[in-house]
Amino acid sequence: MHGATPLGNGSGEYPDPVDAATAVVDVRGMVTGWSAGAERLLGYPYQEVVGRPVTVLLDPDERAEKDLSAVLAGPSEVVSLRHRDGPHVAVRLRTYPSCDGRGEAQYLLLLTAPERPRPDRETTEEAFAQSHLPVMVFDSGLRAVRASAGAARELGFSEEQMRGRRITEVLPPHACRTVEGGMRRVFATGEPEQFLVRGRARAQARERVWSVAVSPIKAPSGRVRRLQLSALDVTEQHLARERLALLNDVSTRVGSTLDVMRTAQEMADVTVGRLADFVTIDLLDSLFRGVEPRRTGDGTGTGAGTVALRRAAQRSVLPGAPEAVIQPGEVDHYPQSTPPVRCLATGRPSLHSTLDESIRSWRKADPERSGVVKSFGIHSIMVVPLRARGITLGVAVLVRHRRQDPFDEDDLLLAQEIAARAAVSVDNARRYTLERTTALTLQRSLLPRRLAAQDAVDAAYRYLPARTRAGLGGDWFDVIPLSGARVALVVGDVVGHGLRASATMGRLRTAVRTLADVDLPADELLVHLDDLVSHLAEEEPSAAAESDGDISTGLVATCLYLVYDPVESRCTAATAGHPPPAVVTPDGTAHYVDVPPGPPLGVGGLPFETVEWELPAGSLLALYTDGLIEGADHDPGNGLALLRQCLERPAVSPDALCDDLIGTLLPAQPQDDVALLVARTRALDASQVTTWDVPSDPATVADTRAQVLARLAQWRLHDVAFTVELVVSELVTNAIRYGQPPIRLRLIRDTSLICEVSDGSSTAPHLRRARTFDEGGRGLLLVAQLTGRWGTRQHAAGKTIWAEVDITGE
């Protein structure tokens, strides 16, 4: 370093107007010149001073006591000036008479702080040479001309050895480009720069972080003559900031999901490259079987044998993690003497080098791991437990082989803090998974395990529970065989999530099946279902309990009930606040059925309406809940448009179509439950159905039996002819005796033989046990004994009594 020699010694030489604090004043006392040094001393920029009286710089008291001409005439005097920011500054004022370019008189004023001692060049040189901080001076060729004792100590060269050498010949290669690039920029711009350099000052030293400052040394003309480079060791401060940043990232990035494996992987991802070169996270294998781990210190990991740990996550600075001996999801068995098992047993972390006796014993017991240690040059290991709520869930092993510095106690404390935070997230994910599995098992027990056997449609379904913290929802679906070869397709959704919604869903599904068994029309069925939801809401407390994690809402549900008749190829549907069904005709055209919108279940007091339409055989019906069409990236309207586009794509089968819809419309983690039911319709051939109009005369029963026997002969159903004859005779006789015209008999040949007798009376028959001397009352009992099932359904024109006879043995 060097400094300018101070002026004001009476020698008559003028000060350097660039480096010194100087001002030029004309004979009127107006400031005509103002140096950068004067701006630094008093804070006034050039434009605020030039053109104004020099007396504005004086302290008000000085201004009153001193005469301007006396001040300018005096050779040297201490005066009090006012700083731009307010405080007073005592300076020594020296005056030098001179002339301007036009020959007019002016004064050059030199302002110096009188209390500042004059620099001593010899003392300055000694201070520079003996400075414990690394300081160097470089010329315009970027070659060293000076070096402090601190620089010599850190770099391992004497000042004589470094003089004349470039930075690339002094520093290790990794730091040269950063430092020399900064030096070139400072020479070009004249502005100082400061930056961080991480590495080793020489090969034998430990890795440190330096704050490097490069400052220009300028000539009086302002030209950069040399550079001063200083370095400050900020390793501890930098590492502290890195640790805080790492802990912050652990808090924000670990635990983003409620998946145990993903949470463990997030911990490994955050840690590798910043603390360790390779990380493995192993959890107790019993956790994945739903077994609650024992508390630390109660015997876990003690005794003979091995401990089974499942690899939950691993990460390396090397692509593919070649250091790993097992893959995530696989189970390894650790001997009791190994550091991971001792860590599990005690709940305490440990720090090791590969020369430790415990590591040598582990390598001896596990040759494969020993080979990895040798191949990759592993030299430092930390074993840290993952503990939460007093329970040790697993263990993390952190390894260094690329970084030369071993782990230290500060690293171990940091790893403990990371593991403690990650363990809470892992435990939350584990408990959530266990509870969710239990709830999902309950919910699936309430849903159909398999679709009921029927021949009206070829159906497939998908049910996807929500992957959110809100819990499972109340979506459901069902396929219900009805009389007359018909089938009911049902999809519903209970608003809300949690066990309450799932339990309500189970009750509604049971109610729908019960109401469907009595063959209620779609609109009437929804009326009864609406009443049931209202009664359920009244039974619950006014403030719904949320102890099970339920979202408190009023008890509201939606439902779509659709009936398809394969004999007439017609559909009937009614909806209670549910999205409309989609239909794809055999030509591939998709559209939504305009079902009259009904209110959601639980609102009460409003009617439901049905819609009926013809549906050709081979058409597709798609029933779904709102989770399929609502998403974070689209609203229900766009979701319906996307669904329609997907439905118009060719589909091999309903099952394949379900997969296509789920894969196209839903994200990997759906935010709501999704129930999807897809059915391809079938139609019975005319040859499978025979209908007779029966006169209301008992004498015609015999003729009707004969016609039925003839049809059975054509269908080659000889083995069931006697049974069918008895059933038809009984049903037709009852219709003639107790019903009203018109009377109609219909036989449907499907997987079973269905006998239907319709009449104009709405009075339904009842099965009763006849007494010994009763003349009647045994007909329906006989029908019940001879058929697989029987029943009655009401319709606008009266009622229909039906019975099914098994023909699978034919």
C-alpha positions in Angstrom: 0.0 0.0 0.0 1.1 3.6 -0.5 -0.4 7.0 0.5 0.0 10.6 -0.7 2.4 12.9 1.2 0.3 15.6 3.1 0.7 19.2 2.3 0.4 22.4 4.4 4.0 22.4 5.6 4.6 26.0 4.5 6.8 24.8 1.6 4.5 26.6 -0.9 3.8 23.5 -2.9 0.2 23.0 -3.9 -1.9 20.1 -2.8 -3.2 17.4 -5.2 -6.7 18.7 -6.0 -8.0 15.2 -6.6 -6.9 13.2 -3.5 -6.9 16.1 -1.0 -9.9 18.0 0.4 -9.6 21.3 -1.5 -11.8 24.1 -2.5 -11.3 27.1 -4.8 -12.7 30.5 -3.8 -12.7 33.7 -5.8 -12.0 37.2 -4.3 -15.8 37.6 -3.7 -15.8 34.6 -1.4 -17.8 32.4 -3.9 -16.8 28.8 -4.2 -15.7 28.0 -7.8 -14.0 24.6 -7.2 -14.8 21.6 -5.0 -12.8 18.3 -4.9 -13.9 14.8 -4.3 -11.9 14.9 -1.0 -13.8 17.9 0.1 -17.1 16.0 -0.6 -15.9 13.0 1.4 -14.9 15.3 4.3 -18.0 17.5 4.5 -20.6 15.5 2.6 -21.6 18.3 0.1 -21.6 17.2 -3.5 -20.1 19.5 -6.1 -23.4 20.9 -7.4 -24.5 22.0 -4.0 -21.4 24.1 -3.2 -20.0 25.7 -6.3 -21.5 29.1 -6.9 -22.4 29.7 -3.3 -20.5 31.8 -0.6 -17.9 29.8 1.3 -19.4 31.2 4.5 -22.3 28.8 4.2 -19.8 26.1 5.2 -18.9 27.8 8.5 -20.5 27.0 11.8 -23.0 29.9 12.6 -20.8 30.9 15.6 -17.7 31.0 13.5 -19.6 33.0 10.9 -20.4 35.7 13.4 -16.9 35.9 14.9 -14.6 35.7 12.0 -14.1 38.0 9.0 -13.9 36.2 5.7 -10.9 38.2 4.5 -9.1 37.4 7.8 -9.8 33.7 7.3 -8.4 33.8 3.7 -5.4 35.8 4.6 -4.4 33.6 7.5 -1.7 31.0 6.8 -3.2 28.1 8.9 -6.1 28.1 11.2 -8.5 25.6 12.9 -12.1 26.4 12.0 -15.4 24.8 12.7 -17.3 23.8 9.5 -20.8 22.4 9.2 -21.2 18.9 7.7 -24.0 18.4 5.3 -25.7 15.9 7.7 -25.6 18.4 10.6 -22.6 17.7 12.9 -19.7 20.2 13.2 -16.3 19.2 11.8 -13.2 20.8 13.2 -10.6 21.2 10.3 -7.4 22.9 9.8 -7.7 25.5 6.9 -4.7 26.4 4.8 -4.9 29.0 2.2 -2.9 29.2 -1.1 -3.3 32.3 -3.2 -3.3 31.7 -6.9 -4.7 32.9 -10.3 -7.3 31.4 -12.5 -7.0 30.9 -16.3 -7.8 34.6 -16.9 -5.3 35.9 -14.5 -7.8 36.8 -11.8 -6.9 36.2 -8.2 -8.4 33.2 -6.3 -7.6 31.1 -3.3 -7.0 27.4 -3.0 -8.2 26.1 0.3 -6.8 22.9 1.8 -9.0 21.3 4.5 -7.4 18.7 6.8 -8.5 17.2 10.1 -6.0 18.6 12.6 -6.3 15.7 15.0 -5.3 13.2 12.3 -1.6 12.4 12.8 0.7 12.5 9.8 1.2 9.1 8.2 4.5 7.6 8.9 5.7 5.8 5.8 8.0 3.6 7.7 5.3 2.6 10.2 2.9 2.0 7.3 5.3 -0.3 5.6 5.9 -2.3 8.8 2.2 -2.6 9.4 1.6 -3.9 5.9 4.5 -6.3 6.0 3.5 -7.7 9.4 -0.3 -7.8 8.8 -1.8 -11.1 9.9 -4.5 -10.7 7.2 -3.6 -11.9 3.7 -3.0 -8.8 1.7 -1.3 -8.5 -1.7 -0.6 -5.8 -4.2 -0.5 -6.5 -7.9 0.7 -4.3 -10.8 -1.1 -3.8 -14.1 0.2 -7.1 -15.4 -1.5 -8.8 -12.5 1.8 -9.8 -11.0 2.4 -9.6 -7.3 4.6 -6.7 -6.0 3.9 -6.9 -2.3 2.5 -9.6 0.1 1.8 -9.4 3.8 2.9 -11.9 6.4 -0.7 -13.2 6.5 -0.6 -13.9 2.8 2.7 -15.7 3.1 1.4 -17.8 6.0 -1.8 -18.9 4.2 -0.3 -19.5 0.7 2.9 -21.2 1.9 5.2 -18.9 0.0 7.5 -16.0 1.2 7.0 -12.5 -0.1 10.1 -12.9 -2.2 8.8 -16.1 -3.7 5.5 -14.5 -4.7 6.9 -11.3 -6.0 6.5 -11.2 -9.8 4.2 -14.2 -10.0 0.6 -14.1 -11.2 -2.3 -15.3 -9.1 -2.6 -18.4 -11.2 0.9 -19.4 -10.1 0.1 -18.9 -6.4 -3.5 -20.1 -5.8 -4.9 -23.6 -6.5 -6.5 -23.8 -9.9 -10.1 -23.9 -8.7 -9.9 -20.3 -7.2 -7.8 -18.7 -10.0 -10.5 -18.0 -12.5 -12.7 -16.3 -9.9 -10.0 -14.1 -8.4 -8.2 -13.2 -11.6 -11.5 -12.4 -13.4 -12.3 -10.0 -10.5 -8.9 -8.3 -10.8 -9.3 -7.7 -14.5 -12.7 -6.1 -14.0 -11.4 -3.8 -11.3 -8.6 -2.7 -13.5 -11.1 -2.0 -16.3 -13.8 -0.2 -14.3 -11.8 1.3 -11.4 -14.6 0.0 -9.0 -13.8 -2.3 -6.1 -15.3 -5.8 -6.0 -15.9 -8.4 -3.3 -16.8 -12.0 -3.7 -16.6 -15.4 -1.9 -14.0 -18.1 -2.8 -14.3 -21.6 -1.3 -11.4 -24.0 -1.3 -7.9 -24.6 -0.1 -5.3 -21.9 -0.1 -2.7 -24.7 -0.6 -3.0 -28.5 -1.0 -2.3 -29.3 2.7 -4.7 -26.8 4.2 -8.3 -27.5 5.0 -11.2 -26.2 2.9 -12.2 -22.7 3.9 -14.3 -19.8 2.7 -12.7 -16.5 2.0 -14.2 -13.1 1.5 -11.9 -11.6 -1.2 -11.9 -7.8 -1.7 -10.1 -6.3 -4.7 -9.6 -2.6 -4.5 -8.0 -0.2 -7.0 -4.9 1.9 -6.1 -5.2 5.1 -8.2 -2.7 7.7 -9.3 -3.6 11.4 -8.7 -4.9 11.5 -12.2 -7.5 8.8 -11.3 -5.8 6.1 -13.4 -5.7 2.7 -11.7 -2.0 1.9 -11.2 -2.2 -1.2 -9.0 -4.6 -3.5 -7.2 -4.8 -4.4 -3.5 -6.2 -7.9 -2.8 -7.2 -8.8 0.7 -8.8 -12.0 2.0 -10.8 -12.5 5.2 -11.5 -16.0 6.5 -15.3 -16.2 6.9 -15.6 -20.0 7.0 -17.4 -20.2 10.3 -19.9 -17.4 9.4 -20.5 -19.0 5.9 -20.9 -22.5 7.4 -23.4 -21.1 9.9 -25.4 -19.5 7.1 -25.3 -22.7 5.1 -26.5 -24.7 8.1 -29.4 -22.3 8.7 -30.2 -22.4 5.0 -30.1 -26.3 5.1 -32.4 -26.4 8.1 -34.8 -24.0 6.4 -34.9 -26.2 3.3 -35.5 -29.2 5.5 -38.5 -27.4 7.1 -40.0 -26.3 3.7 -39.1 -29.3 1.5 -39.3 -32.4 3.8 -42.9 -33.5 4.5 -44.5 -32.1 1.5 -46.5 -35.3 1.1 -48.0 -37.9 3.5 -46.0 -40.7 1.9 -43.4 -42.3 4.1 -41.0 -43.3 1.3 -41.3 -39.9 -0.4 -40.7 -38.0 2.9 -37.6 -40.0 3.5 -36.4 -39.4 0.0 -36.9 -35.6 0.4 -34.6 -35.7 3.5 -31.9 -37.5 1.4 -32.3 -35.1 -1.5 -31.9 -32.0 0.7 -28.9 -33.4 2.6 -26.7 -34.8 -0.2 -24.2 -32.4 -1.7 -24.6 -29.9 1.1 -23.6 -32.0 4.1 -22.8 -35.5 2.9 -21.8 -37.2 -0.3 -24.0 -40.3 0.2 -27.0 -40.8 2.4 -29.2 -43.8 3.2 -32.3 -43.8 5.2 -33.5 -47.1 6.6 -36.7 -47.6 8.5 -37.8 -50.5 10.7 -39.4 -53.1 8.5 -42.2 -53.6 11.0 -43.4 -50.1 10.3 -44.5 -51.1 6.8 -46.5 -54.0 8.3 -48.5 -51.6 10.6 -46.7 -52.7 13.8 -46.2 -49.8 16.2 -42.5 -49.5 17.1 -41.3 -49.8 20.7 -39.9 -46.9 22.5 -36.2 -46.3 22.5 -34.5 -48.1 25.4 -37.0 -50.9 25.9 -34.9 -53.6 24.1 -35.2 -52.7 20.5 -32.0 -53.8 18.7 -30.7 -55.8 21.6 -30.2 -59.5 21.9 -29.0 -62.0 19.4 -29.7 -62.1 15.7 -30.2 -59.3 13.2 -32.5 -56.3 12.8 -34.5 -56.0 9.6 -34.4 -52.5 8.1 -36.1 -51.5 4.9 -34.4 -49.0 2.6 -36.7 -46.0 2.4 -34.5 -43.6 0.5 -30.9 -43.0 -0.7 -29.1 -40.3 -2.6 -25.5 -39.8 -3.8 -23.5 -37.0 -5.5 -22.7 -39.7 -8.0 -25.3 -40.6 -10.7 -27.2 -43.7 -9.8 -25.9 -44.0 -6.3 -23.3 -46.7 -7.0 -22.3 -46.8 -3.3 -25.7 -48.5 -2.4 -25.7 -52.2 -1.8 -29.5 -52.5 -1.8 -32.3 -50.5 -3.5 -35.2 -48.5 -2.0 -37.9 -50.9 -0.9 -35.6 -53.8 -0.2 -34.9 -55.1 3.2 -31.4 -55.6 4.7 -30.6 -57.4 8.0 -28.0 -55.6 10.2 -26.0 -57.5 12.8 -26.5 -56.4 16.4 -23.0 -55.1 16.7 -23.2 -52.6 13.8 -23.5 -48.8 14.5 -27.0 -48.6 12.9 -28.5 -51.2 15.3 -26.7 -49.7 18.3 -28.1 -46.3 17.2 -31.6 -47.8 17.1 -31.2 -49.3 20.5 -29.8 -46.3 22.3 -31.4 -43.5 20.3 -28.0 -41.7 20.2 -26.0 -40.6 17.1 -22.4 -41.5 16.5 -19.5 -40.2 14.5 -17.0 -42.6 12.9 -13.9 -42.8 10.7 -13.4 -45.9 8.7 -10.5 -46.7 11.0 -12.7 -47.0 14.1 -13.0 -50.5 15.6 -16.8 -50.5 15.2 -16.5 -49.8 11.5 -13.8 -52.4 11.0 -16.0 -54.9 12.7 -18.9 -54.0 10.5 -16.8 -54.3 7.3 -15.5 -57.7 8.5 -19.1 -58.9 9.0 -20.3 -57.4 5.7 -17.7 -57.9 2.9 -20.0 -56.3 0.3 -20.1 -53.0 2.2 -16.4 -53.3 2.9 -15.8 -53.4 -0.8 -17.8 -50.2 -1.3 -15.8 -48.4 1.4 -12.6 -49.3 -0.2 -13.7 -48.6 -3.8 -15.1 -45.2 -3.2 -12.6 -44.0 -0.6 -15.2 -43.5 2.2 -13.4 -42.0 5.1 -16.1 -40.4 7.4 -19.5 -41.7 8.6 -22.3 -40.4 10.7 -25.1 -42.6 12.0 -28.2 -40.6 13.2 -31.5 -42.0 14.6 -34.9 -40.8 13.3 -36.8 -40.3 16.5 -40.3 -38.9 17.0 -42.5 -39.0 20.1 -39.9 -41.0 22.0 -39.9 -43.7 19.3 -37.0 -44.5 17.0 -38.4 -45.2 13.5 -35.1 -45.8 11.7 -31.6 -44.6 11.1 -29.9 -42.4 8.6 -26.3 -43.0 7.6 -24.3 -40.1 6.1 -21.1 -40.7 4.3 -18.2 -38.6 2.9 -15.9 -39.8 0.2 -15.6 -36.8 -2.2 -15.1 -34.1 0.4 -11.7 -34.5 2.0 -12.7 -32.9 5.3 -14.2 -35.4 7.7 -17.4 -34.8 9.6 -17.0 -32.9 12.9 -19.1 -32.4 16.0 -20.9 -29.4 14.4 -21.9 -31.6 11.4 -23.2 -34.2 13.8 -25.4 -31.7 15.6 -26.7 -30.4 12.3 -27.4 -34.0 11.1 -29.3 -34.6 14.4 -31.5 -31.5 13.9 -32.2 -32.5 10.3 -33.1 -36.1 11.3 -35.3 -34.8 14.2 -37.3 -32.6 11.8 -37.5 -35.2 9.1 -38.5 -37.9 11.7 -41.6 -35.8 12.7 -42.7 -35.7 9.0 -42.0 -39.5 8.6 -44.0 -40.3 11.7 -46.8 -38.1 10.5 -46.8 -39.8 7.2 -46.6 -43.2 8.8 -49.5 -42.6 11.2 -51.5 -41.0 8.4 -50.9 -44.0 6.1 -51.9 -46.4 8.9 -55.1 -44.5 9.7 -55.9 -44.0 6.0 -55.4 -47.7 5.3 -57.8 -48.5 8.1 -60.4 -46.0 6.8 -59.9 -47.1 3.2 -60.5 -50.7 4.3 -63.7 -49.6 6.0 -64.8 -47.6 2.9 -64.0 -50.4 0.5 -66.0 -52.8 2.6 -69.0 -50.5 2.0 -68.5 -50.4 -1.7 -69.2 -53.3 -4.1 -66.4 -55.8 -4.1 -67.6 -57.1 -7.5 -70.3 -56.1 -9.8 -73.6 -58.0 -9.5 -74.2 -60.6 -12.2 -76.6 -59.4 -14.9 -76.7 -59.5 -18.7 -78.2 -56.1 -19.5 -74.8 -54.3 -19.6 -71.1 -55.0 -19.7 -69.8 -52.8 -16.9 -66.5 -51.7 -15.4 -65.7 -49.3 -12.6 -62.9 -47.4 -11.0 -62.7 -45.9 -7.5 -59.8 -43.6 -6.5 -59.7 -42.2 -3.0 -58.4 -38.7 -2.5 -54.7 -38.3 -1.7 -55.1 -35.3 0.6 -55.0 -34.7 4.3 -58.8 -34.1 4.3 -59.2 -37.8 4.2 -61.5 -40.2 2.3 -64.7 -39.0 0.8 -68.2 -40.4 0.4 -68.3 -41.3 -3.3 -70.0 -44.6 -4.2 -71.4 -46.5 -7.1 -73.5 -49.7 -7.6 -74.9 -52.0 -10.3 -78.2 -53.4 -9.2 -80.0 -56.2 -11.2 -83.8 -55.5 -11.4 -86.7 -57.5 -12.5 -87.5 -58.0 -16.2 -83.7 -58.3 -17.1 -83.3 -54.6 -16.3 -80.3 -53.1 -14.4 -79.9 -50.0 -12.3 -76.7 -48.0 -12.5 -76.1 -45.7 -9.5 -73.4 -43.1 -8.7 -73.5 -40.9 -5.6 -71.3 -38.5 -3.6 -71.7 -37.5 0.1 -70.4 -33.9 0.5 -67.3 -33.8 2.8 -64.5 -36.1 3.8 -63.6 -38.4 6.7 -65.2 -41.4 8.4 -68.5 -39.5 8.7 -68.8 -39.2 5.0 -67.8 -42.8 4.4 -70.3 -44.1 7.0 -73.1 -42.0 5.5 -72.2 -43.3 2.0 -72.6 -46.9 3.3 -76.0 -46.1 4.7 -77.2 -44.5 1.5 -75.9 -47.3 -0.7 -77.8 -49.8 1.4 -80.9 -47.7 1.2 -80.7 -47.4 -2.6 -80.4 -51.2 -2.9 -83.4 -51.7 -0.6 -85.5 -49.2 -2.6 -84.4 -50.7 -5.9 -85.4 -54.1 -4.8 -89.0 -52.9 -4.5 -88.8 -51.6 -8.1 -89.5 -48.0 -7.2 -89.4 -45.6 -10.2 -86.2 -43.4 -10.3 -87.9 -40.2 -9.1 -89.8 -41.9 -6.3 -86.6 -43.6 -5.2 -84.8 -40.2 -4.9 -87.7 -38.8 -2.9 -87.3 -41.6 -0.3 -83.5 -41.2 -0.3 -84.0 -37.5 0.3 -86.2 -38.2 3.3 -83.6 -40.6 4.6 -80.8 -37.9 4.4 -83.0 -35.4 6.2 -83.6 -37.9 9.0 -79.9 -38.7 9.3 -79.1 -35.0 9.5 -81.7 -34.6 12.3 -80.1 -37.5 14.2 -76.7 -35.9 14.3 -75.7 -33.1 16.7 -76.1 -29.6 15.5 -72.3 -29.1 15.4 -70.9 -32.1 13.7 -68.0 -33.6 15.6 -64.7 -33.4 13.9 -62.7 -35.7 16.2 -62.1 -38.1 13.4 -60.7 -35.4 11.1 -64.0 -34.9 9.3 -64.7 -31.6 7.6 -67.9 -30.3 9.2 -70.6 -29.7 6.7 -74.4 -30.1 6.6 -75.3 -33.6 5.6 -75.8 -33.2 1.8 -75.3 -35.8 -0.9 -75.8 -36.1 -4.7 -77.0 -39.1 -6.6 -77.7 -40.2 -10.2 -80.1 -43.2 -10.6 -80.4 -44.8 -14.1 -82.3 -47.8 -15.2 -81.6 -49.6 -18.5 -84.2 -52.0 -20.0 -82.5 -54.4 -22.6 -85.9 -55.7 -23.8 -87.1 -52.3 -25.0 -83.6 -50.7 -25.3 -84.6 -47.7 -23.2 -83.1 -45.8 -20.3 -84.8 -43.9 -17.5 -82.8 -41.6 -15.2 -83.3 -39.0 -12.4 -80.7 -36.9 -10.7 -80.3 -35.3 -7.3 -77.8 -32.5 -7.9 -75.4 -34.9 -9.7 -73.5 -34.4 -12.9 -75.4 -35.7 -16.0 -74.6 -39.1 -17.5 -72.6 -39.3 -20.7 -73.8 -41.4 -23.6 -71.6 -42.7 -26.5 -73.7 -44.1 -29.4 -72.4 -46.9 -31.6 -71.2 -44.4 -34.2 -68.8 -42.9 -31.6 -70.7 -39.7 -31.0 -70.7 -38.6 -27.3 -73.2 -36.3 -25.6 -74.6 -35.6 -22.2 -78.2 -36.5 -21.3 -80.3 -33.6 -20.4 -81.7 -34.9 -17.2 -84.0 -32.5 -15.4 -81.8 -31.1 -12.5 -83.1 -32.1 -9.1 -81.9 -30.7 -5.8 -79.2 -32.5 -3.8 -80.3 -35.0 -1.2 -81.0 -33.4 2.2 -82.4 -30.2 0.8 -86.0 -31.6 1.0 -89.3 -30.3 -0.3 -88.5 -30.1 -4.0 -89.6 -32.7 -6.6 -87.5 -34.9 -8.8 -88.2 -35.6 -12.5 -87.3 -38.4 -14.8 -86.2 -38.5 -18.4 -86.6 -41.5 -20.7 -84.8 -42.1 -24.0 -84.0 -44.9 -26.4 -80.5 -46.3 -26.4 -79.3 -48.6 -29.1 -77.4 -51.8 -28.2 -73.7 -51.3 -28.1 -73.9 -47.8 -26.7 -71.8 -46.7 -23.8 -73.0 -45.1 -20.5 -70.6 -43.2 -18.3 -71.6 -42.2 -14.8 -69.1 -40.4 -12.6 -68.6 -38.1 -9.6 -67.4 -34.5 -9.7 -63.9 -35.5 -8.8 -63.4 -36.7 -12.3 -64.2 -33.4 -14.0 -62.9 -30.9 -11.4 -59.2 -30.2 -11.0 -56.7 -27.6 -10.1 -56.1 -26.8 -13.8 -59.6 -26.8 -15.1 -63.2 -26.0 -13.9 -66.1 -28.4 -14.2 -67.1 -26.9 -17.6 -63.7 -27.6 -19.1 -63.7 -31.0 -17.4 -66.9 -32.0 -19.1 -65.5 -30.9 -22.4 -62.3 -33.0 -21.8 -64.4 -36.0 -20.7 -66.5 -35.8 -23.9 -63.3 -35.7 -26.0 -62.0 -38.8 -24.2 -65.3 -40.7 -24.6 -65.2 -40.1 -28.4 -61.9 -41.9 -28.7 -62.3 -45.6 -29.7 -62.4 -47.9 -26.7 -61.7 -51.7 -26.8 -63.8 -52.3 -23.7 -65.4 -50.5 -20.8 -62.4 -51.6 -18.6 -59.9 -50.0 -21.1 -62.1 -46.9 -21.3 -62.0 -46.5 -17.5 -58.2 -46.6 -17.6 -58.0 -44.1 -20.4 -60.3 -41.7 -18.6 -58.5 -41.9 -15.3 -55.1 -41.5 -16.9 -56.1 -38.6 -19.0 -58.3 -36.5 -16.7 -56.7 -37.0 -13.3 -53.4 -36.0 -11.8 -51.2 -38.5 -10.0 -52.5 -37.3 -6.6 -56.3 -36.5 -7.0 -57.6 -33.9 -4.6 -61.1 -35.5 -4.4 -62.5 -39.0 -4.4 -63.4 -40.3 -7.9 -66.1 -42.9 -8.7 -66.4 -43.9 -12.3 -68.9 -46.4 -13.8 -68.8 -47.3 -17.5 -71.3 -49.7 -19.1 -71.8 -51.0 -22.6 -75.5 -51.8 -23.3 -76.8 -55.1 -24.7 -80.3 -55.7 -26.2 -82.3 -58.9 -26.1 -83.3 -60.3 -29.5 -87.0 -60.4 -30.4 -86.8 -64.2 -30.4 -85.9 -64.1 -26.7 -89.2 -62.3 -25.7 -92.8 -63.5 -26.1 -95.8 -61.5 -25.0 -99.5 -62.6 -24.9 -102.6 -60.6 -24.1 -104.7 -62.7 -21.8 -108.5 -62.3 -21.7 -110.0 -61.8 -18.2 -111.7 -65.2 -18.3 -110.7 -68.2 -16.1 -111.5 -70.5 -19.1 -108.5 -69.0 -21.0 -105.9 -70.2 -18.5 -105.6 -73.6 -20.1 -105.1 -72.2 -23.5 -102.4 -69.8 -22.1 -100.6 -72.8 -20.5 -100.6 -74.5 -23.9 -99.1 -71.5 -25.6 -96.4 -71.3 -23.0 -95.5 -75.0 -23.4 -95.2 -74.5 -27.1 -92.9 -71.6 -26.7 -90.8 -73.5 -24.2 -90.5 -76.4 -26.7 -89.2 -73.9 -29.3 -86.6 -72.7 -26.8 -85.8 -76.3 -25.9 -86.5 -75.7 -22.2 -88.1 -79.1 -21.7 -86.7 -79.6 -18.2 -88.3 -76.6 -16.7 -91.6 -76.8 -18.7 -93.6 -78.3 -15.7 -92.3 -75.7 -13.3 -93.0 -72.8 -15.7 -96.5 -74.2 -16.4 -97.3 -74.2 -12.7 -96.0 -70.7 -12.2 -97.8 -69.2 -15.2 -101.0 -70.9 -14.3 -100.9 -69.5 -10.8 -99.9 -65.9 -11.8 -102.4 -65.7 -14.6 -105.2 -67.1 -12.4 -104.5 -64.6 -9.6 -104.5 -61.7 -12.1 -107.8 -62.8 -13.6 -109.3 -63.4 -10.1 -108.0 -60.4 -8.2 -106.7 -58.0 -10.8 -108.2 -55.8 -13.5 -107.8 -55.9 -17.3 -105.8 -55.6 -19.4 -103.8 -58.7 -18.5 -100.6 -59.4 -20.2 -98.1 -62.3 -20.0 -94.5 -62.0 -21.0 -91.8 -64.6 -21.1 -88.1 -63.4 -21.3 -85.4 -65.9 -22.0 -82.0 -64.6 -20.6 -79.7 -66.3 -18.2 -82.9 -67.2 -16.4 -86.5 -67.6 -17.7 -88.5 -64.6 -16.5 -92.3 -64.9 -16.2 -94.2 -61.6 -15.9 -97.9 -61.1 -15.5 -99.2 -57.5 -15.6 -102.7 -56.2 -14.9 -104.4 -52.9 -14.4 -104.8 -53.2 -10.6 -102.3 -51.5 -8.2 -103.1 -53.8 -5.4 -99.9 -55.9 -4.6 -100.2 -59.5 -3.6 -98.8 -60.7 -0.2 -97.2 -64.0 0.6 -99.1 -65.7 3.5 -99.3 -69.2 5.0 -102.7 -70.9 4.3 -104.4 -72.7 7.1 -105.4 -76.4 6.8 -109.0 -75.9 5.6 -108.4 -72.7 3.5 -109.4 -73.1 -0.1 -106.8 -70.5 -1.4 -103.7 -68.7 -0.3 -101.2 -71.3 -1.4 -100.4 -69.9 -4.9 -97.7 -67.4 -4.1 -96.2 -69.8 -1.6 -95.9 -72.4 -4.4 -94.4 -69.7 -6.7 -91.8 -68.8 -4.1 -90.9 -72.5 -3.7 -90.5 -73.2 -7.4 -88.6 -70.1 -8.5 -85.3 -68.5 -7.7 -86.9 -65.2 -6.8 -90.1 -63.3 -7.4 -91.6 -59.9 -6.7 -93.9 -57.2 -7.8 -93.4 -53.7 -9.3 -95.8 -50.8 -9.7 -96.2 -48.7 -12.8 -98.6 -46.1 -14.1 -100.9 -48.7 -15.7 -101.0 -51.0 -12.7 -98.6 -53.7 -11.4 -96.5 -56.5 -12.7 -95.8 -59.8 -10.8 -92.7 -61.5 -11.9 -90.8 -64.7 -11.1 -87.5 -66.1 -12.3 -86.8 -69.8 -13.1 -83.2 -71.0 -13.3 -82.4 -72.5 -16.7 -78.6 -72.8 -16.3 -78.9 -76.6 -16.1 -80.5 -76.8 -19.5 
